[in-house]
Structure formats: structure tokens, C-alpha cells
């Protein structure tokens, strides 16, 4: 949108629109390929990814907080992935009212298979971007992430 | 996620996860405030914003292509905003089979009212981020945007 005349636009709005454009563009590209090649939504992949990073499993609260894509409520995603045998629910060892969600061996295998492809798509999307631009982005996004989390 | 051990993660994945984290975090914050203060979704606000930038109106194809947030099909968003009197559909002057969608005066007034608040929220979210970090981000995202659009 920065190619259009918008001299009245605040610099922070310009920054936010660029950030949103880039994230949406990449998200849409990854979503299309996940659907076409694995019949999987980005939300499901994100959920499996969060569980793979937490070998001891996560409670529903932890899982919801860590999800990065928002489409689809976490509970219904968990229900469908459990039906497919990719994750399981067990009672928390010290609090039986709390449920721990973790990957099944099949879920881990399936996630790793898709993650390899997903990684190659991400590398392809950033290919051709200069090392300098990547370094600027990594540094600037690191500062923004820290700022937003504080 | 870069605070967790993930030494096996490719640098481009790390970059993409930072980008996704920042965009999702800001999007969620803006969505909450839009809902709380104006009862409006980010998708509706985005749609009004695209129309405000196109004084002659847009066709449905142009509008769908320019939408940056993906939740909600554009057609149903247009239907609901038309019911609320915020936009109108007219026949294209040289091709009556094509519909042009544009803001009504009420739609423009409502958009500008919300946009002022939205701008102040965005400024608040980036507040405290150093000028250097903002410059890095603007430059890095500019390069990425150009790369993704090419």
C-alpha cells in the first residue's frame, strides 16, 4: 500500500501495514501449499508444531496461549486431531482435573514429514532476499517482539 | 519462540516465526480494541480501509485481492456492510455486468472516526521501540514486500 499516495499516513501505520502485508502474503502462500499437498490447515500445523516443541505436553490453556494463527478455536482443532490419532489427552499427574495434550507417535511422525516440506517452502519464500535485508529484519523483529512481550 | 532451544531450526524459519509472532500479536490487540470500542471486526475495518483508498470504488475482484486479513469471505462482509449503509454497489459505467463497490458518505464518516482511534492504537503498540529498530524494520520489510510482490 506504500506505493499509493498516502502522505497523510503516520510512519507507524506504514510500518504496521508493511508488516501485515508480508505476514499475510507468506501465511496465504503456506496455507495454500499445506492444503494442496497435505490437506491440512495452517492452524492444525501450528498446533502440532506447538506440541512438538513441548515433549511433556501442554494444557489447553498453555496451548491456546501459544497458538500463533487464530482461525479456528483450539478446542475443536484438538478434537479433530485426536480423532485422526495425531494427539492424545491424558490426566495431569498431580491434578486429575487438568488434561495434558501431547503428540502421539503417529502425530510426531506426520508433523515431521510436513515440517520438512514447510521448511523448504519458507526457505523458498525468503530466497533472493539479501543477507543484509534478512539481518535487518531479524534484528528489527527481535526488538519488536521483545517490546510486544514486555 | 526464539527463547526456546531450537538450534536445529533454519534461520529463515526463525525469521518467519518472528514475523508471524509480531503480526499476530498486533492483529489480536487491534482486533480486541475494535470489537470492544466499535463492535467491528478487523476484516470489516480492512475492507472499509481499502475502499477509502479507492475513491472511484473497486470491483469485487479488486477488493478481494487487496484485503489483507483473511477471516471472512469478502462477499459476506460486503453484504453486511451494505445492510448497515456503509457501502453501496453500483453498475460499472462501461460494463453493466460488473459491480463497483464504494463507501457511502456514512461509511466514510464512520471509517474516519474509527481510523483515528486505530492510528492511535498502532502508535501506542510501537511506542518505546527505538528509532533505529523502526528504521531497520521499515527497510527490511520494504525489501521483503518488494521480493514477495515480484
Interface residues (C-beta under 8 A of the other chain):
Chain A: X1 X2 X4 X6 X10 X11 X12 X13 X14 X15 X16 X17 X18 X19 X20 X21 X22 X23 X24 X25 X26 X27 X28 X53 X68 X69 X70 X71 X119 X122 X123 X125 X126 X128 X129 X130 X133 X134 X136 X137 X138 X139 X140 X141 X142 X143 X144 X145 X147 X148 X149
Chain B: X1 X2 X4 X6 X10 X11 X12 X13 X14 X15 X16 X17 X18 X19 X20 X21 X22 X23 X24 X25 X26 X27 X28 X53 X68 X69 X70 X71 X119 X122 X123 X125 X126 X128 X129 X130 X133 X134 X136 X137 X138 X139 X140 X141 X142 X143 X144 X145 X147 X148 X149
